[in-house]
Amino acid sequence: MTRLEPDSDHPSPASGDSHPTPARAEQTNAGKSNPQQRDTDASTGPRHSVAHCPICDGGLCSVRAFFDHSVVPNPLAANEPNIAEVSRKLSHGLVICDECEAIWLQPDIRGVHVYPDAQTPHCPVTGKPLYDWQTSRWATSEDVASLGWSDAINPSLTYDPSGDANSDA
């Protein structure tokens, strides 16, 4: 993963990593790891965006919600000890450009951003796959509110990839 300083296309000296710059990210976009997973995820509802990407000028920076999973024994299934309930708890959010995949850890996209590995993108917080439907999704209105990021959302940029613009904005 590459850490970039604000208003720069070059890795920070502290990172010591010469990983993708925006131009490299654009070149490697064709080799993204799992387009079918993204297509499935993209059809789950509106994408809440904060702005147009200041890095590539071509994408929208949308909020992605990440969840912790915990397995809780189901007290109603005492006769079947292998039955448990999986609980999903919102743990954090990221803002991700849908074109160059620049990632911000907060909705202020003027700050430092990072790039995931082009072949196997992972969350910079958890290290889990970035687009794994079991641990993340494009944020719903409720997710955005729970993160405290509602004021950062630009309603005119909220869109539904399935075609229904501003459907839950």
N, C-alpha and C positions, 0 to 999 in steps of 0.2 A: 504494500500500500504506500502511496506517495502522499506526503503532506506538502501542501503548497501554501505559501504566504499570501495574504490578501493582495489583490491587484498585481499578481505575478503569475507568469506561466512557467516558472522555474522552481524546482524543489528547494526547500529551505536547506541551509547548510547543515542544520542539525539532523535532518532526516537521513542524509547519506545515501539516498536512494534515487536512482535516475529513472524511475518508473514513469508511466505515461504522463505526458503533457497533454493539454487539450487536443493538439493535432494528432498525437499518437492514439489518444482515446478514440478519436473519430476514425482513424485507420483500423482500429481493432474492433469497432462496433459490430462489424459483420460476423465476427467469431464469438458472439455472446454465448454463454454456456447452455441455456435451455429456453429457446424461444417459445416452445409449447407451454411451459410453466408460466411464462410471462403473459401469453395470450389468455390463458385461463384466468390468471389473476387480474388482468386488465378488464375483464368483463364483469367484475364483481360490483361495479357501481362507480359513482363519480370520483374523480381525482380532485383533491383540494390542493390548489397551487398557491404559492406565495408570490411568484414573479417569473418573468422570463429569465433564462439563465444568463448571468453576466459573463460567463466563461465562453460558451460556444455561440451565444446569441441566437440559437436555433431551437432550444428546448424549453420546456416548462419545468420549474422546480416544484415538485409535488411532495406531499407529506406521506411517509410510509410509517406505519405503526408496527412495533415489535412487541412480542408477548413472551412471557415466561410460562412454561408448562409445569404443572405439578400434578402428580397423581395422588388422588385422595381416595382412601378406602370408602366404599359405598356401604353405609350402615344398614341399608335396606336389603343388601345381598349377603347376609350373614351365612347363608347356606352355600354360597358360591364365592369362596375367598379370592378367586381370580378376577372378579368383577370390580372395577374401580371407575371412578369418574375422573376425567381429565379437566383440570381447571386452567383457563387461559387468563392471565392477568397482564394488562398493558404495562410494559416495563419502560419503554422509551420510544422516541420517534426520531426519524431522520428526514432531511429534505434531500431529494434525489432528482437530478436533472434527467428527464426521460430521453435525452439525446446523447450527451457526452458522459453521463453517469457520475458527474461530480457530486460529492456528498458533503452535506453540512450537518453538524450535530445539533443545530438549533435553527430556528426559522430566519435568522438574520443572515442572508446570503452574502453580505459584504465581508464576512469574516473568513477565517481559514477554512479551506475545503480539502478533501482527500479524494483519491480515486481508488476504486476497488481493482483487484486483479481482473484483467479483461477476460481471461478464460474461465476463472472460477470466482465470481464476485462474492465476497463475504461482508457481513456487517462489521464495521470498524469497532463496535462496542462489544459484541458477543462472539464474533468469529464464526457465527453460523451463516449458512448460505443467505445471501441478500434477498433472494426472491422465493424463499421456501414458504409455501402456503401454510405449512404447519406452525411456523413461528412469526410470520409477518404478512401484512396485506397493505394495500393502499388505504390510507386512513379514512374512516367514516367521519361524519360530522361529530359523532359522539367521541371518537378517538381524539380528534383535534381539540375538542373542548376539554377532555381529560388531561391532555398534555399541556393545556393552558396556552395554546397557540392560535386560538380563534381569531384574535385581533390581527394576526399576521397573514391570514388568508385573504387573497384577492378574489372576491366572488366572481368577477368578470372573467377570471382565468379557470374557474372550476368547470370541468367538462366530464362527460361520460363517454368513455371510449366506445361504448356500444351504440352511441348515437343520440342519446337523450341529454342534451346540454343542460347544465344547471339543475339536474333533477332533484338533488337533495341539498342544494346550497342554502 
